[in-house]
Amino acid sequence: MSWSSNNLRQRVVITGLGVVSPVGIGKDAFWDAVVQGRSGIDWIEGFDTSDLYCRIAGQVRDFDPTRYMNAKEAKRAGRFSHFAVAAARLAVADASLGMNDGFDPYQAGAVFGTSLAGNGNVADEMYKEFDTVGPAGIEITAATQLAAHAATSHVFIELGMKGPNSTLAAGCVASLDAVNTAANILRSGQAQVMIAGGTEACVSTVAMTLLCKQRVLTHHNSSPQTACRPYDYTRDGLVLSEGAGAVVLETAEYALQRGADIYAEVLGYGSATEAQHLIAADPSGRELAHAFRSALLSSKLSSSSIDYICAHGIGNRQYDIAETRAFKMVMGKHAYNVPVSSIKSSTGQSFAAGGAWQLVSSCMSLQTQVLAPTINYQVLDPECDLDYVPNVARRARVDTIMLNSHSFGGTHGALIVRRFNEHS
């Protein structure tokens, strides 16, 4: 059956991928690293960690923001804004989208997610200046650069877009929320192109101190590259990281009209929250199962349609168990036949950027028919007994993928994407 132009206006596709991560900048460097199982986790550089129990993280190295944005603006902007602009530019370039080539700027928008916003280098520098100089030491634009919406605003300024825009702050779920929000904007006819993603620059003195206080970080300092161990019995916490991810979303009609290469179609989204605690997670998996079912319902799919799960998987004992149980609740015995893997074992957990990295990885899996592995998986946990694609990438026939994220506060999000077929 052939779709009418109206049907194609309602379908949303992904045409560009942009990544700034500890394992690589750009989709190709990123994908090569996660497929090869290379870790971006190492000893922290740039600030003193002697008073912290966790001294490792995933840091973006050799990054020059002036390659992606105006040098004067780059000097003022926070690192999380640098990452967002870089990821957006990389995604737009990958989509072969000429924003200045007769494109209506009001038909292009962006939605980014972030958890800590400028509470990375912006806040650290501001507190330091205030402590040493007093109010006179605070840069006049600091308050604006600290705000969560600064990253999205810089993306608009640098790319010349003037359409729908928003910033979301639902923790680790924020970038999946951003994709869903952007997709709904496209389906409503308010835009032809949207950029969606997440950005964080939280590997900083203040952020690391706060997370160490919460005792959510790993104690595995002696071997940074093996510290993040999703689903492994010896896992003991997450490894913090930084960076950004972005995708270009378009209506299928517009993408086909301009002859764009299409990575995937965005089918459905579901969310739920535990309504229990800001830090401790409910290991039952009930809420993720609800989000998963909602995503399937909105996608008009059965659970048997899912070929692969690109999971949150951060090495938190409760979170990993909750994921495993949720997958079993929804899929039954079929869950044992569906590969599940976590790229966080290589990249670390970057809060809002993590979901965007999962989406980029999922798009590359659809393109290459290769599944990224869960590295550092050595000791079986009886409560996490699914196929986690341990340690080595795998070739597989993949058409439909579910991604999930889980935030502090108990929020769960599940997104479903599949290979695009104009006639199905």
N, C-alpha and C positions, 0 to 999 in steps of 0.2 A: 504494500500500500504506500502511495506517495503522500507526503505531508503537504498541506497547503502552506502558503506564506504565513498565515495566522498561527498555525501550529509551530512553525519555526521561530516566530517571534516570542513564543512562550518557553522555548527550550533554551537552556543556558549552557554554554560550552567554555572550556578552558583552552586558551590559545597561546599563552606565554607563561614562562616560569622564571622566577628570580630568587636567588639565594645568597645570603651572606651568613656564613656559619664557621664554626671552629674547624670543620673538616674541608672547607673549600668555599670559594666565592664563585658564583655562577653555577648553573644547573649541571654542567658536565663534570666540573671538578667535584662538586658535592656528590653526585650520583656515583662517580668512580670510587670515591672514598667509602661510601656506605656499602656499596656492593663488595668492595674488597675487604670490608671489615676493619678499616683503619679508624683508630680512635683520635678524637680531637681534644681529649682530656689531658691536662698536664699541670705542673706546678704553677701556681698563680704568679704572674709578674705584674709589677706596677704599683703595688702597695704592700705594706707589712702585714703578714698573716700570723705572726708569732703568737698572738693572743687568741687565735681561733683554733678550734679542734679540727676543722676541715680546711685544708690548704691547697686544694686542687679545684680546677674548674675548666670549662671549655671556653677559651678566649679566642676572639677573632684577631689574628695577627697579620701584619703587613697590609693594613687597610688604610688607604688614603682617601678621605671623604671628598677631597677636591677633584677627584676623578669623576665624581657624580653630581656635584653641586657647586654653586658659586662659592669661591674661596672666602669672600667676606661673610657670607651667610654661614658657611661651614665653621668659621671661627667662633661664631656666636652660638650655633646650634648644639644641642646635646648629642651624645653618641647614639642614643636610640633613634634620633631623627636622621643622623647620618646613615644608619643601617637601613631605615625605611626607604629613604630616597634611593639608595643604591639598589636595593631589592626591586623597587618599582621600576627604575630605569632598566635594569637587566631583564625584567619580565616584559616590558614594552618592546625592547630590542628583540627579544626572543620571539615575540608575536609579530614582528615586522610591521609594527603599527606606527605610522607617521603622525604624531600628535600635531605637528605644525604644517602638515601637508593638506590644507583645506578642510581639516577636521573641525566640526562644530565643538568648541570647548565646553558648551553647556550640555553636550551629549556624553561627556566623559566624567566619571566620578571615582571616588575611592573611599574605602572603609578599612581602617586598620585597627587592630587590637593591641593593647599593651597592659601590663600589670603594674609595673613600677614606674613607667614613664621616665621622667628625668631624675628619679631617685637613684641615679647611678653617678656618672661623672658630673652632671650639673649640680646635683645636691651636694656631693662630696666637696666640690670646689667652692660652692657657696658657703657651706658650713665652715670650711677652712678659712676663707677670707673673712667671714664674720668673726671667727674666733681670734684671728690675728690682727685684723685691721678695724673691725667694727662695721657698722652700717655703711660707712663710706667705701668699704671694699666690695660691696655687692654690685655686680654688673647690672646696668639698668634694664636689660632684657631678660635677666635670670628667671624672674617669675613666669614670663611667657614661655621660655624655653623649657622650664620644669614641667609645664602642664602636659597632660596626656595628649591633647589635640595638636600639640606642636608638630609631631611627626607627620600626621596627616596633612596639616597645613603646609609644611615644607614640601611634601610630595606635590601638592597642587601648585605651589609657587614655582617649583623647578620644572614641572611638566606643562604648565600653562593650562591646567584644567579648571573648569568653573562649574561643574555639574554637582550632582548629589554627593554629600560627604558626611562622614560620621566617624567617631572613635568609640570603641567598645572596650570595656575593662573587666570582662568576666574571667580573669585569671587565665589559666592554661587553655580554657575553652574559647578564648576571645577571638582567635583567628578563624576557627571553624564558624563561630557566630558571624564573623565579618563576611565570610564567603556566603553564608546563607542570607545575610542582609543584602549584600550586593546582588545576589541572584534574584531576590524578590524585587529589588529596584528595577532590574532589567526586565523582568516579567511584567512589571506594571507599566512599562513604556516610558519611564522617566529618563532613561539613558540607553545608549547603544553599547557602551564599553564601560566596564568598572574594573578597578584594581583593588584587590582585597588581600589582606595578609596580617601579619603580626610582627612586632619589633620589641626587643628588650636589650638593655645595656646594664644589667643588674649585677655583673661581676664587679663589685665595688666594695669599699670598706663598710659602708652603712648596710647595704643589702646582705653581704656575707655575715656580718655581725648579727643581724636580725634573724637570719635563717639558722645560724648556729645556736642562737638562744632557743629556737623552737625545736632543736634537735632533729631536724628533718634531713640533714645532709649526711652523707656517708662518712664513716670513720676510716675507710680504706685509703689512707694517704700514701702508703709505701709503694704502691704500684698504680699510678694514676690511670694508665690506659685500661686496666682491668677493674677499675673501681665501680663502674656502673654495670650492674648485673641483673637486669630485669628477669623475673621469674625464677632465677637461680636461688637455691635454698640459702646461700650465704649472703644474699643481698641485705643491706642494712640502711638504705637511704638513697636519696637522689644526688646527682652531681649537677651543680648549677652551671649554666652556660649562657652565652649571649649571641645576638645576631638578629636576622630578620629573614622573612620569607614572603613572597608576593606572587600572586597569579593574576593574569589578565583574563577577565570573564567577558563574554560577548553573547548577544543573542545568536542563536544558530543561523538565523536569517542573515544578519550582518556579516558573520564570519564566513559564510558560504559565498556571499556576494563579493567579498574582497579576496576570496581564494586563500583564506588563512589555513594553516595546518592546525588541526584540532587534536589535542591530547586526550580529552575526556569530556563527558557530559555530566553536569551536576544534576543528580536525580532527586534526592530528598534529604531532609534533616530532621533530627529529633533531639529534644533536650529534657532534662529532669534534674531535680535536686534532692538531696537527702534530707534537708531541713533538720540537721542534727547537730553539727559542730563545725567551727571554722577551720580546724586543723585535722582532727581525727576523722578517718573515713569509716563508713559502714562497709564491712567486708562481705555483706550478703550478696551484693551485686544487683539488687532489685531495681535500683534507680537507673543504672546503666542499661539494664534489660529493657526498662520502659522506654528509654531514649532510643535504643536500638529498634524496638518494635515500631515506635513512632516514625523513625526514618524509613523503615521498610514500608509502612503504610503510605507515607507520602510519596514513596517511589513506586508504589503499586507492584511490589515484589514480595516473594516469599523468602524465608531465611535460607532456603536451599539454593537460591540464586547467588549467594555471596561466595566468591571464589577465594578470597583472601582478606584478612583483617590487618590493616596497618595500625597497630595499637599504641595506646598512650605509653604503657610499659616503662616506668621510670625507676624501678628498683625499690619502690616503697612496698613494704610487706603487705599492708592492708589493700593498697590500690591494686597490686598485681593479682591478689586473690579475688578481689571484687570483679575485676575484668574477666578472669577465667570463669568464675561462677556465672556471670551475666551471659557470656557466650553460650554456655551450656544450657542456661534457662531458655534462651531464645531458639537455639539450634538443635537442642537435644543431642542424640548420639552423633548427628552429622557434624557437631563441633569438632570431633576428633579427626575428621577428614578435611578440615579447613585450616590451611597454614595461617599462623599468627606470628608477626614479628614486630620488634621495636627498634627503630633506628636510634632511639635515645641512648642505646648502649654504646653507640659511636659518637653521637653529637653532644650528649648530656641534655639536661632539661632546661630549656630557655623560656619557660612559662608561655606567654602569648605567641612567641615565634614558633614554638614546637609543633603546633597543629599545622601551620603553613608548611613547615619542613616535611611533615607527614604527607601533605597533599602533593607537594612536588615529587616526593619519592613514589607515591602511588601513581602519579601520571607517568613517571618514567617506567614503572613496572608495567603499566598498560602498553607503553610504547615498545619496550624491549622484551616483555614476557619473562622478566627476571624478578625474583623476590629478594629484597635486601635481607640479610641475616640479623638475628639477635646474637651479638657477640658476647663473650664472657659467660656463656651458659655452660656450666660444668657439672653442677650438683643438682640432681632432680629434687624438686619440692613436690611431695605427694599432693599438695593442694593446688599446684600449678602443673597440670599433667597433659596439656595440649601440645600440638606440634608448633613449636616456636621458631622454626627454621634455624636451628642452632649453629652458630659460628660460621657457616659457609652459605653463600648465596645459592639460589636454586632456580632452575628453569621451570616454568609452570605455565599452563594455559590459564590466562586471567582475563576476564571480561568485566567483572563487577567487583568493586572493592568497598569495604566499609572502613572508615577511620573513626577513632574515638579519642576524646580528651576528657580529663577530669581535673577540676580546679579545687583549690582550697575553698572551703565553704560547702563542699559536697555537690557542686554543679557538674553534670555530665552532658556531653554533646556527642552526637553520632552523625556522620555525614556519609552519604553513599554516592559514588561516582562510577561510571562505566565507560567503556569504549563507545565512541559516537558512531551511530549508524543513521544516516539521514532518513532511511525508509523504515525504521522500526520504532 
